[in-house]
Amino acid sequence: MSDRSNHKLVPTHELLDEDEALSLLAEYRVTLTDLPKIKISDAALPPNVSVGDIIKITRVSRTIDTATVYRMVVE
């Protein structure tokens, strides 16, 4: 199977490190489980992702140039 994460239609998926994740949760005053979910089997995820990690997804947007969303990796 080919690597789908680098396809031109797949938005950028980045793994947040622990400090970035804690800052994000504090900034938005949410807990990890409050974030939307993404399955660990998703082909767009970067390598070395684990359940409980936070992924930053950056998409091209017609209205605001780029849109950033965050997801928690689940089984």
C-alpha positions in Angstrom: 0.0 0.0 0.0 1.3 3.5 -0.9 1.9 6.2 1.7 -1.3 8.3 1.6 -0.1 10.9 4.2 1.9 12.7 1.5 -0.9 13.0 -1.0 -1.6 16.6 -2.1 -5.2 16.5 -0.9 -4.3 15.3 2.6 -3.8 18.3 5.0 -0.6 18.5 7.1 -0.8 16.3 10.2 1.8 17.1 13.0 2.4 15.4 16.3 2.6 17.9 19.2 5.3 17.4 21.8 4.4 17.2 25.4 5.0 20.9 26.1 3.0 22.0 23.1 0.1 19.7 24.1 0.0 21.0 27.7 0.1 24.6 26.4 -2.8 23.9 24.0 -4.9 22.3 26.7 -4.2 25.2 29.1 -4.9 27.9 26.5 -8.3 26.5 25.6 -9.1 25.3 29.1 -10.0 21.8 28.0 -8.9 18.3 28.9 -7.4 15.8 26.5 -10.7 13.9 26.2 -12.5 17.1 25.3 -10.7 17.2 21.9 -12.2 15.6 18.8 -10.8 12.1 18.1 -8.8 10.6 15.2 -8.2 6.8 14.9 -4.6 5.6 15.1 -5.3 3.6 11.9 -5.9 6.9 10.0 -3.5 6.8 7.0 -2.8 10.5 7.2 -1.1 10.2 10.6 2.6 10.7 10.9 4.8 7.8 12.0 5.5 7.0 15.6 2.0 8.3 16.8 0.6 6.7 20.0 -2.9 6.6 21.5 -3.3 9.7 23.6 -1.1 11.9 21.4 -2.4 15.2 20.1 -2.3 15.9 16.3 -2.3 19.4 14.8 -4.0 19.4 11.4 -3.5 22.4 9.1 -5.8 22.7 6.1 -6.0 25.3 3.3 -9.1 27.4 3.7 -10.8 29.6 1.1 -12.0 32.0 3.8 -9.1 32.3 6.3 -6.1 31.0 4.3 -5.4 28.2 6.8 -7.5 26.5 9.3 -5.9 24.6 12.3 -7.7 21.9 14.2 -6.5 19.5 16.9 -7.4 15.8 17.4 -6.6 13.2 20.1 -5.4 9.9 18.8 -7.6 6.9 19.9 -7.6 3.2 19.3 
